[in-house]
Amino acid sequence: LLVSAAGAYALSKKHMLFHRGFMVMIVITLFFSGGMIPTFLVVKSYHLIDTIWAMILPTLVSSWNVIVMRTFFAGMPQEVEESGKMDGLTDIGIFFRLVLPLSKAILATIGLFYGVAIWNNFFSALLYLRDADLFPLQIIVRNMVLQGQGTGAGNIGGDSMIVDEAIKYSTIIITTVPILMIYPFLQKYFAKGALIGSIKG
C-alpha cells in the first residue's frame, strides 16, 4: 500500500520527468503480462524460490490500484501542497505529513483490495514455495479440501464422509470470516473511495 501510494503520488504530478512514459508503461501491464514461466524464471534467477520474498515482491504493486490512487491524488487541491512548501516541507514531507492523512478513504479502499488479494493468494505459493512451513492459509485449506475429496470417495454413505465434508466447509468459513469482520469497519471509507472520479465539482 505504501509503495503504491508513493508511486501514485509521483505519477499524479504532471511536471514529473518522463511522466507520460511511466504512465504508458504502467497501462501496458494492464493488457500484457510477462507470463507465468518468464516470471518464474525471474524469481528463480534472484534466488527467491522457497522464501517469503517470493510471495511479496512479484505481487508488490497492482497497476490498476496505482492508477486509481493517482486519480485521487491528482484531484487533491494544490493549496495543500503549497502551504506545506511555505512551511519548509520537502516533497517527501508533504506526502507523509499532509497528503496521506487526507487520503484515508483511498488508503482504506485500496488497502481492502490488497488485503483480499493477499488473503486469497495461493497461486504464488503453488509456484514459488516448497517448504510446508511457509505455506499460507489458502494452500493449507486447498490441501485439506483435496485430501478430503480423496479420502471421502471410498467412504460413501459412512460417517467419515460426513466428518470430512464438515471439516472442509468449516475450514472454508474460518478463512472467510476475517475479511467479513474487517469490511464493516472500512465500509464508510470504501463507499467514498469506490466512487472516486464519479463526481466532479
CNS distance restraints for C-alpha pairs under 8 A (distance, minus, plus):
assign (resid   1 and name CA) (resid   5 and name CA) 6.02 0.50 0.50
assign (resid   1 and name CA) (resid  61 and name CA) 7.87 0.50 0.50
assign (resid   1 and name CA) (resid 107 and name CA) 7.46 0.50 0.50
assign (resid   1 and name CA) (resid 110 and name CA) 7.28 0.50 0.50
assign (resid   1 and name CA) (resid 111 and name CA) 6.23 0.50 0.50
assign (resid   1 and name CA) (resid 114 and name CA) 7.44 0.50 0.50
assign (resid   2 and name CA) (resid   6 and name CA) 6.09 0.50 0.50
assign (resid   3 and name CA) (resid   7 and name CA) 6.15 0.50 0.50
assign (resid   3 and name CA) (resid  60 and name CA) 7.93 0.50 0.50
assign (resid   3 and name CA) (resid  61 and name CA) 7.13 0.50 0.50
assign (resid   4 and name CA) (resid   8 and name CA) 5.94 0.50 0.50
assign (resid   4 and name CA) (resid  61 and name CA) 5.95 0.50 0.50
assign (resid   4 and name CA) (resid  62 and name CA) 7.53 0.50 0.50
assign (resid   4 and name CA) (resid  65 and name CA) 7.31 0.50 0.50
assign (resid   4 and name CA) (resid  66 and name CA) 5.50 0.50 0.50
assign (resid   4 and name CA) (resid  69 and name CA) 7.84 0.50 0.50
assign (resid   5 and name CA) (resid   9 and name CA) 6.00 0.50 0.50
assign (resid   5 and name CA) (resid  66 and name CA) 7.02 0.50 0.50
assign (resid   5 and name CA) (resid  69 and name CA) 6.65 0.50 0.50
assign (resid   6 and name CA) (resid  10 and name CA) 6.34 0.50 0.50
assign (resid   6 and name CA) (resid  95 and name CA) 7.88 0.50 0.50
assign (resid   7 and name CA) (resid  11 and name CA) 6.21 0.50 0.50
assign (resid   7 and name CA) (resid  66 and name CA) 7.06 0.50 0.50
assign (resid   8 and name CA) (resid  12 and name CA) 6.11 0.50 0.50
assign (resid   8 and name CA) (resid  66 and name CA) 5.25 0.50 0.50
assign (resid   8 and name CA) (resid  67 and name CA) 6.76 0.50 0.50
assign (resid   8 and name CA) (resid  69 and name CA) 5.67 0.50 0.50
assign (resid   8 and name CA) (resid  70 and name CA) 4.40 0.50 0.50
assign (resid   8 and name CA) (resid  73 and name CA) 7.38 0.50 0.50
assign (resid   9 and name CA) (resid  13 and name CA) 7.10 0.50 0.50
assign (resid   9 and name CA) (resid  69 and name CA) 7.59 0.50 0.50
assign (resid   9 and name CA) (resid  70 and name CA) 5.98 0.50 0.50
assign (resid   9 and name CA) (resid  73 and name CA) 5.97 0.50 0.50
assign (resid   9 and name CA) (resid  74 and name CA) 7.87 0.50 0.50
assign (resid   9 and name CA) (resid  95 and name CA) 7.74 0.50 0.50
assign (resid  10 and name CA) (resid  16 and name CA) 7.23 0.50 0.50
assign (resid  11 and name CA) (resid  16 and name CA) 7.22 0.50 0.50
assign (resid  11 and name CA) (resid  19 and name CA) 6.33 0.50 0.50
assign (resid  11 and name CA) (resid  22 and name CA) 7.82 0.50 0.50
assign (resid  11 and name CA) (resid  23 and name CA) 7.38 0.50 0.50
assign (resid  11 and name CA) (resid  70 and name CA) 6.34 0.50 0.50
assign (resid  12 and name CA) (resid  70 and name CA) 5.16 0.50 0.50
assign (resid  12 and name CA) (resid  71 and name CA) 7.05 0.50 0.50
assign (resid  12 and name CA) (resid  73 and name CA) 6.02 0.50 0.50
assign (resid  12 and name CA) (resid  74 and name CA) 4.94 0.50 0.50
assign (resid  13 and name CA) (resid  19 and name CA) 7.71 0.50 0.50
assign (resid  13 and name CA) (resid  74 and name CA) 7.18 0.50 0.50
assign (resid  14 and name CA) (resid  19 and name CA) 6.45 0.50 0.50
assign (resid  15 and name CA) (resid  19 and name CA) 7.25 0.50 0.50
assign (resid  18 and name CA) (resid  22 and name CA) 6.23 0.50 0.50
assign (resid  19 and name CA) (resid  23 and name CA) 6.35 0.50 0.50
assign (resid  20 and name CA) (resid  24 and name CA) 6.19 0.50 0.50
assign (resid  21 and name CA) (resid  25 and name CA) 6.31 0.50 0.50
assign (resid  22 and name CA) (resid  26 and name CA) 6.27 0.50 0.50
assign (resid  23 and name CA) (resid  27 and name CA) 6.12 0.50 0.50
assign (resid  24 and name CA) (resid  28 and name CA) 6.11 0.50 0.50
assign (resid  25 and name CA) (resid  29 and name CA) 6.69 0.50 0.50
assign (resid  26 and name CA) (resid  30 and name CA) 7.12 0.50 0.50
assign (resid  26 and name CA) (resid  63 and name CA) 6.04 0.50 0.50
assign (resid  27 and name CA) (resid  31 and name CA) 7.30 0.50 0.50
assign (resid  27 and name CA) (resid  63 and name CA) 7.19 0.50 0.50
assign (resid  28 and name CA) (resid  32 and name CA) 6.08 0.50 0.50
assign (resid  29 and name CA) (resid  33 and name CA) 5.64 0.50 0.50
assign (resid  29 and name CA) (resid  63 and name CA) 7.07 0.50 0.50
assign (resid  30 and name CA) (resid  63 and name CA) 6.66 0.50 0.50
assign (resid  30 and name CA) (resid  64 and name CA) 7.18 0.50 0.50
assign (resid  34 and name CA) (resid  38 and name CA) 6.21 0.50 0.50
assign (resid  34 and name CA) (resid  39 and name CA) 6.21 0.50 0.50
assign (resid  35 and name CA) (resid  39 and name CA) 6.10 0.50 0.50
assign (resid  36 and name CA) (resid  40 and name CA) 6.08 0.50 0.50
assign (resid  37 and name CA) (resid  41 and name CA) 6.20 0.50 0.50
assign (resid  38 and name CA) (resid  42 and name CA) 6.21 0.50 0.50
assign (resid  39 and name CA) (resid  43 and name CA) 6.23 0.50 0.50
assign (resid  39 and name CA) (resid  58 and name CA) 7.99 0.50 0.50
assign (resid  40 and name CA) (resid  44 and name CA) 6.06 0.50 0.50
assign (resid  40 and name CA) (resid 127 and name CA) 7.42 0.50 0.50
assign (resid  40 and name CA) (resid 128 and name CA) 7.60 0.50 0.50
assign (resid  41 and name CA) (resid  45 and name CA) 5.99 0.50 0.50
assign (resid  42 and name CA) (resid  46 and name CA) 6.50 0.50 0.50
assign (resid  43 and name CA) (resid  47 and name CA) 6.59 0.50 0.50
assign (resid  43 and name CA) (resid  48 and name CA) 5.63 0.50 0.50
assign (resid  43 and name CA) (resid  49 and name CA) 6.62 0.50 0.50
assign (resid  43 and name CA) (resid  54 and name CA) 6.83 0.50 0.50
assign (resid  43 and name CA) (resid  58 and name CA) 7.69 0.50 0.50
assign (resid  44 and name CA) (resid  48 and name CA) 5.85 0.50 0.50
assign (resid  44 and name CA) (resid  49 and name CA) 5.64 0.50 0.50
assign (resid  48 and name CA) (resid  52 and name CA) 7.86 0.50 0.50
assign (resid  48 and name CA) (resid  53 and name CA) 6.19 0.50 0.50
assign (resid  48 and name CA) (resid  54 and name CA) 5.25 0.50 0.50
assign (resid  48 and name CA) (resid 128 and name CA) 7.88 0.50 0.50
assign (resid  49 and name CA) (resid  54 and name CA) 6.05 0.50 0.50
assign (resid  49 and name CA) (resid 128 and name CA) 5.12 0.50 0.50
assign (resid  49 and name CA) (resid 129 and name CA) 6.29 0.50 0.50
assign (resid  50 and name CA) (resid  54 and name CA) 7.01 0.50 0.50
assign (resid  50 and name CA) (resid 128 and name CA) 5.79 0.50 0.50
assign (resid  50 and name CA) (resid 129 and name CA) 4.35 0.50 0.50
assign (resid  50 and name CA) (resid 130 and name CA) 5.59 0.50 0.50
assign (resid  50 and name CA) (resid 131 and name CA) 6.34 0.50 0.50
assign (resid  50 and name CA) (resid 134 and name CA) 7.78 0.50 0.50
assign (resid  51 and name CA) (resid  55 and name CA) 7.65 0.50 0.50
assign (resid  51 and name CA) (resid 128 and name CA) 7.91 0.50 0.50
assign (resid  51 and name CA) (resid 129 and name CA) 6.95 0.50 0.50
assign (resid  51 and name CA) (resid 134 and name CA) 7.66 0.50 0.50
assign (resid  52 and name CA) (resid  56 and name CA) 6.76 0.50 0.50
assign (resid  52 and name CA) (resid 134 and name CA) 7.10 0.50 0.50
assign (resid  53 and name CA) (resid  57 and name CA) 5.75 0.50 0.50
assign (resid  54 and name CA) (resid  58 and name CA) 6.59 0.50 0.50
assign (resid  54 and name CA) (resid 124 and name CA) 7.65 0.50 0.50
assign (resid  54 and name CA) (resid 128 and name CA) 6.20 0.50 0.50
assign (resid  54 and name CA) (resid 129 and name CA) 7.75 0.50 0.50
assign (resid  55 and name CA) (resid  59 and name CA) 7.10 0.50 0.50
assign (resid  55 and name CA) (resid 124 and name CA) 6.13 0.50 0.50
assign (resid  55 and name CA) (resid 125 and name CA) 6.67 0.50 0.50
assign (resid  55 and name CA) (resid 128 and name CA) 7.56 0.50 0.50
assign (resid  56 and name CA) (resid  60 and name CA) 5.64 0.50 0.50
assign (resid  61 and name CA) (resid  65 and name CA) 7.83 0.50 0.50
assign (resid  61 and name CA) (resid  66 and name CA) 7.57 0.50 0.50
assign (resid  62 and name CA) (resid  66 and name CA) 6.33 0.50 0.50
assign (resid  63 and name CA) (resid  67 and name CA) 6.30 0.50 0.50
assign (resid  64 and name CA) (resid  68 and name CA) 6.34 0.50 0.50
assign (resid  65 and name CA) (resid  69 and name CA) 6.16 0.50 0.50
assign (resid  65 and name CA) (resid 110 and name CA) 6.48 0.50 0.50
assign (resid  66 and name CA) (resid  70 and name CA) 5.99 0.50 0.50
assign (resid  67 and name CA) (resid  71 and name CA) 6.28 0.50 0.50
assign (resid  68 and name CA) (resid  72 and name CA) 6.53 0.50 0.50
assign (resid  68 and name CA) (resid 196 and name CA) 7.96 0.50 0.50
assign (resid  69 and name CA) (resid  73 and name CA) 6.23 0.50 0.50
assign (resid  69 and name CA) (resid 106 and name CA) 6.75 0.50 0.50
assign (resid  69 and name CA) (resid 110 and name CA) 7.97 0.50 0.50
assign (resid  70 and name CA) (resid  74 and name CA) 6.00 0.50 0.50
assign (resid  71 and name CA) (resid  75 and name CA) 6.53 0.50 0.50
assign (resid  71 and name CA) (resid 196 and name CA) 7.80 0.50 0.50
assign (resid  71 and name CA) (resid 197 and name CA) 7.23 0.50 0.50
assign (resid  72 and name CA) (resid  76 and name CA) 6.80 0.50 0.50
assign (resid  72 and name CA) (resid 106 and name CA) 7.35 0.50 0.50
assign (resid  72 and name CA) (resid 196 and name CA) 6.57 0.50 0.50
assign (resid  72 and name CA) (resid 197 and name CA) 7.44 0.50 0.50
assign (resid  76 and name CA) (resid  80 and name CA) 7.85 0.50 0.50
assign (resid  77 and name CA) (resid  81 and name CA) 7.69 0.50 0.50
assign (resid  78 and name CA) (resid  82 and name CA) 6.24 0.50 0.50
assign (resid  79 and name CA) (resid  83 and name CA) 6.00 0.50 0.50
assign (resid  80 and name CA) (resid  84 and name CA) 6.50 0.50 0.50
assign (resid  80 and name CA) (resid  98 and name CA) 7.30 0.50 0.50
assign (resid  81 and name CA) (resid  85 and name CA) 6.26 0.50 0.50
assign (resid  81 and name CA) (resid  94 and name CA) 6.42 0.50 0.50
assign (resid  81 and name CA) (resid  98 and name CA) 7.60 0.50 0.50
assign (resid  82 and name CA) (resid  86 and name CA) 6.21 0.50 0.50
assign (resid  83 and name CA) (resid  87 and name CA) 6.40 0.50 0.50
assign (resid  84 and name CA) (resid  88 and name CA) 6.47 0.50 0.50
assign (resid  84 and name CA) (resid  89 and name CA) 5.40 0.50 0.50
assign (resid  84 and name CA) (resid  90 and name CA) 7.97 0.50 0.50
assign (resid  84 and name CA) (resid  94 and name CA) 5.98 0.50 0.50
assign (resid  84 and name CA) (resid  98 and name CA) 7.52 0.50 0.50
assign (resid  85 and name CA) (resid  89 and name CA) 5.11 0.50 0.50
assign (resid  85 and name CA) (resid  90 and name CA) 6.76 0.50 0.50
assign (resid  85 and name CA) (resid  94 and name CA) 7.68 0.50 0.50
assign (resid  89 and name CA) (resid  93 and name CA) 5.26 0.50 0.50
assign (resid  89 and name CA) (resid  94 and name CA) 5.93 0.50 0.50
assign (resid  90 and name CA) (resid  94 and name CA) 6.14 0.50 0.50
assign (resid  91 and name CA) (resid  95 and name CA) 6.19 0.50 0.50
assign (resid  92 and name CA) (resid  96 and name CA) 6.28 0.50 0.50
assign (resid  93 and name CA) (resid  97 and name CA) 5.65 0.50 0.50
assign (resid  93 and name CA) (resid  98 and name CA) 7.64 0.50 0.50
assign (resid  94 and name CA) (resid  98 and name CA) 5.16 0.50 0.50
assign (resid  94 and name CA) (resid  99 and name CA) 6.28 0.50 0.50
assign (resid  95 and name CA) (resid  99 and name CA) 4.83 0.50 0.50
assign (resid  95 and name CA) (resid 100 and name CA) 6.11 0.50 0.50
assign (resid  96 and name CA) (resid 100 and name CA) 5.51 0.50 0.50
assign (resid  96 and name CA) (resid 101 and name CA) 7.49 0.50 0.50
assign (resid  97 and name CA) (resid 101 and name CA) 6.68 0.50 0.50
assign (resid  98 and name CA) (resid 102 and name CA) 6.51 0.50 0.50
assign (resid  99 and name CA) (resid 103 and name CA) 6.28 0.50 0.50
assign (resid 100 and name CA) (resid 104 and name CA) 7.02 0.50 0.50
assign (resid 103 and name CA) (resid 107 and name CA) 6.10 0.50 0.50
assign (resid 104 and name CA) (resid 108 and name CA) 5.91 0.50 0.50
assign (resid 104 and name CA) (resid 189 and name CA) 7.06 0.50 0.50
assign (resid 105 and name CA) (resid 109 and name CA) 6.20 0.50 0.50
assign (resid 105 and name CA) (resid 189 and name CA) 4.43 0.50 0.50
assign (resid 105 and name CA) (resid 190 and name CA) 6.45 0.50 0.50
assign (resid 105 and name CA) (resid 192 and name CA) 6.00 0.50 0.50
assign (resid 105 and name CA) (resid 193 and name CA) 5.03 0.50 0.50
assign (resid 106 and name CA) (resid 110 and name CA) 5.99 0.50 0.50
assign (resid 106 and name CA) (resid 189 and name CA) 7.33 0.50 0.50
assign (resid 106 and name CA) (resid 190 and name CA) 7.60 0.50 0.50
assign (resid 106 and name CA) (resid 192 and name CA) 7.75 0.50 0.50
assign (resid 106 and name CA) (resid 193 and name CA) 4.79 0.50 0.50
assign (resid 106 and name CA) (resid 194 and name CA) 7.92 0.50 0.50
assign (resid 107 and name CA) (resid 111 and name CA) 5.64 0.50 0.50
assign (resid 108 and name CA) (resid 112 and name CA) 6.04 0.50 0.50
assign (resid 108 and name CA) (resid 186 and name CA) 6.38 0.50 0.50
assign (resid 108 and name CA) (resid 189 and name CA) 6.02 0.50 0.50
assign (resid 108 and name CA) (resid 190 and name CA) 6.49 0.50 0.50
assign (resid 108 and name CA) (resid 193 and name CA) 7.70 0.50 0.50
assign (resid 109 and name CA) (resid 113 and name CA) 6.44 0.50 0.50
assign (resid 109 and name CA) (resid 186 and name CA) 7.59 0.50 0.50
assign (resid 109 and name CA) (resid 189 and name CA) 6.54 0.50 0.50
assign (resid 109 and name CA) (resid 190 and name CA) 4.85 0.50 0.50
assign (resid 109 and name CA) (resid 193 and name CA) 5.60 0.50 0.50
assign (resid 109 and name CA) (resid 194 and name CA) 6.84 0.50 0.50
assign (resid 110 and name CA) (resid 114 and name CA) 6.14 0.50 0.50
assign (resid 111 and name CA) (resid 115 and name CA) 5.87 0.50 0.50
assign (resid 112 and name CA) (resid 116 and name CA) 6.11 0.50 0.50
assign (resid 112 and name CA) (resid 183 and name CA) 7.84 0.50 0.50
assign (resid 112 and name CA) (resid 186 and name CA) 7.90 0.50 0.50
assign (resid 113 and name CA) (resid 117 and name CA) 6.19 0.50 0.50
assign (resid 114 and name CA) (resid 118 and name CA) 6.02 0.50 0.50
assign (resid 115 and name CA) (resid 119 and name CA) 5.94 0.50 0.50
assign (resid 116 and name CA) (resid 120 and name CA) 6.06 0.50 0.50
assign (resid 116 and name CA) (resid 179 and name CA) 7.05 0.50 0.50
assign (resid 117 and name CA) (resid 121 and name CA) 5.93 0.50 0.50
assign (resid 119 and name CA) (resid 138 and name CA) 7.53 0.50 0.50
assign (resid 120 and name CA) (resid 138 and name CA) 6.37 0.50 0.50
assign (resid 121 and name CA) (resid 125 and name CA) 7.59 0.50 0.50
assign (resid 121 and name CA) (resid 138 and name CA) 6.98 0.50 0.50
assign (resid 122 and name CA) (resid 126 and name CA) 6.28 0.50 0.50
assign (resid 122 and name CA) (resid 136 and name CA) 7.18 0.50 0.50
assign (resid 122 and name CA) (resid 138 and name CA) 5.64 0.50 0.50
assign (resid 122 and name CA) (resid 139 and name CA) 5.66 0.50 0.50
assign (resid 123 and name CA) (resid 127 and name CA) 6.39 0.50 0.50
assign (resid 124 and name CA) (resid 128 and name CA) 5.98 0.50 0.50
assign (resid 124 and name CA) (resid 129 and name CA) 7.78 0.50 0.50
assign (resid 125 and name CA) (resid 129 and name CA) 5.05 0.50 0.50
assign (resid 125 and name CA) (resid 135 and name CA) 6.59 0.50 0.50
assign (resid 125 and name CA) (resid 136 and name CA) 7.25 0.50 0.50
assign (resid 125 and name CA) (resid 139 and name CA) 7.30 0.50 0.50
assign (resid 126 and name CA) (resid 130 and name CA) 7.98 0.50 0.50
assign (resid 126 and name CA) (resid 139 and name CA) 7.66 0.50 0.50
assign (resid 129 and name CA) (resid 134 and name CA) 7.00 0.50 0.50
assign (resid 129 and name CA) (resid 135 and name CA) 6.99 0.50 0.50
assign (resid 130 and name CA) (resid 134 and name CA) 7.92 0.50 0.50
assign (resid 131 and name CA) (resid 135 and name CA) 7.00 0.50 0.50
assign (resid 135 and name CA) (resid 139 and name CA) 6.06 0.50 0.50
assign (resid 135 and name CA) (resid 140 and name CA) 6.84 0.50 0.50
assign (resid 136 and name CA) (resid 140 and name CA) 6.72 0.50 0.50
assign (resid 137 and name CA) (resid 141 and name CA) 6.19 0.50 0.50
assign (resid 137 and name CA) (resid 175 and name CA) 7.70 0.50 0.50
assign (resid 138 and name CA) (resid 142 and name CA) 6.03 0.50 0.50
assign (resid 138 and name CA) (resid 175 and name CA) 7.76 0.50 0.50
assign (resid 139 and name CA) (resid 143 and name CA) 6.10 0.50 0.50
assign (resid 140 and name CA) (resid 144 and name CA) 6.19 0.50 0.50
assign (resid 141 and name CA) (resid 145 and name CA) 6.16 0.50 0.50
assign (resid 141 and name CA) (resid 168 and name CA) 7.89 0.50 0.50
assign (resid 141 and name CA) (resid 171 and name CA) 6.65 0.50 0.50
assign (resid 141 and name CA) (resid 172 and name CA) 7.03 0.50 0.50
assign (resid 142 and name CA) (resid 146 and name CA) 6.14 0.50 0.50
assign (resid 143 and name CA) (resid 147 and name CA) 5.86 0.50 0.50
assign (resid 144 and name CA) (resid 148 and name CA) 5.96 0.50 0.50
assign (resid 144 and name CA) (resid 168 and name CA) 6.86 0.50 0.50
assign (resid 145 and name CA) (resid 149 and name CA) 6.30 0.50 0.50
assign (resid 145 and name CA) (resid 168 and name CA) 5.54 0.50 0.50
assign (resid 146 and name CA) (resid 150 and name CA) 6.36 0.50 0.50
assign (resid 147 and name CA) (resid 151 and name CA) 6.27 0.50 0.50
assign (resid 148 and name CA) (resid 152 and name CA) 5.74 0.50 0.50
assign (resid 148 and name CA) (resid 164 and name CA) 5.56 0.50 0.50
assign (resid 148 and name CA) (resid 165 and name CA) 7.25 0.50 0.50
assign (resid 148 and name CA) (resid 168 and name CA) 7.16 0.50 0.50
assign (resid 149 and name CA) (resid 153 and name CA) 6.35 0.50 0.50
assign (resid 150 and name CA) (resid 154 and name CA) 7.87 0.50 0.50
assign (resid 151 and name CA) (resid 155 and name CA) 7.25 0.50 0.50
assign (resid 151 and name CA) (resid 161 and name CA) 7.84 0.50 0.50
assign (resid 152 and name CA) (resid 156 and name CA) 6.62 0.50 0.50
assign (resid 152 and name CA) (resid 160 and name CA) 7.02 0.50 0.50
assign (resid 152 and name CA) (resid 161 and name CA) 4.83 0.50 0.50
assign (resid 152 and name CA) (resid 164 and name CA) 6.68 0.50 0.50
assign (resid 153 and name CA) (resid 161 and name CA) 7.78 0.50 0.50
assign (resid 155 and name CA) (resid 159 and name CA) 7.93 0.50 0.50
assign (resid 155 and name CA) (resid 160 and name CA) 6.44 0.50 0.50
assign (resid 155 and name CA) (resid 161 and name CA) 5.82 0.50 0.50
assign (resid 156 and name CA) (resid 161 and name CA) 6.36 0.50 0.50
assign (resid 157 and name CA) (resid 161 and name CA) 7.04 0.50 0.50
assign (resid 158 and name CA) (resid 162 and name CA) 7.07 0.50 0.50
assign (resid 159 and name CA) (resid 163 and name CA) 6.31 0.50 0.50
assign (resid 160 and name CA) (resid 164 and name CA) 6.15 0.50 0.50
assign (resid 161 and name CA) (resid 165 and name CA) 6.17 0.50 0.50
assign (resid 162 and name CA) (resid 166 and name CA) 6.18 0.50 0.50
assign (resid 163 and name CA) (resid 167 and name CA) 6.14 0.50 0.50
assign (resid 164 and name CA) (resid 168 and name CA) 6.22 0.50 0.50
assign (resid 165 and name CA) (resid 169 and name CA) 6.23 0.50 0.50
assign (resid 166 and name CA) (resid 170 and name CA) 5.97 0.50 0.50
assign (resid 167 and name CA) (resid 171 and name CA) 5.97 0.50 0.50
assign (resid 168 and name CA) (resid 172 and name CA) 6.30 0.50 0.50
assign (resid 169 and name CA) (resid 173 and name CA) 6.22 0.50 0.50
assign (resid 170 and name CA) (resid 174 and name CA) 6.15 0.50 0.50
assign (resid 171 and name CA) (resid 175 and name CA) 6.37 0.50 0.50
assign (resid 172 and name CA) (resid 176 and name CA) 6.38 0.50 0.50
assign (resid 173 and name CA) (resid 177 and name CA) 6.17 0.50 0.50
assign (resid 174 and name CA) (resid 178 and name CA) 7.55 0.50 0.50
assign (resid 176 and name CA) (resid 180 and name CA) 6.52 0.50 0.50
assign (resid 177 and name CA) (resid 181 and name CA) 6.07 0.50 0.50
assign (resid 178 and name CA) (resid 182 and name CA) 6.31 0.50 0.50
assign (resid 179 and name CA) (resid 183 and name CA) 6.27 0.50 0.50
assign (resid 180 and name CA) (resid 184 and name CA) 7.48 0.50 0.50
assign (resid 181 and name CA) (resid 185 and name CA) 7.82 0.50 0.50
assign (resid 182 and name CA) (resid 186 and name CA) 6.75 0.50 0.50
assign (resid 183 and name CA) (resid 187 and name CA) 5.84 0.50 0.50
assign (resid 186 and name CA) (resid 190 and name CA) 5.87 0.50 0.50
assign (resid 187 and name CA) (resid 191 and name CA) 6.06 0.50 0.50
assign (resid 188 and name CA) (resid 192 and name CA) 6.68 0.50 0.50
assign (resid 189 and name CA) (resid 193 and name CA) 6.04 0.50 0.50
assign (resid 190 and name CA) (resid 194 and name CA) 5.75 0.50 0.50
assign (resid 191 and name CA) (resid 195 and name CA) 6.66 0.50 0.50
assign (resid 192 and name CA) (resid 196 and name CA) 6.82 0.50 0.50
assign (resid 195 and name CA) (resid 199 and name CA) 7.58 0.50 0.50
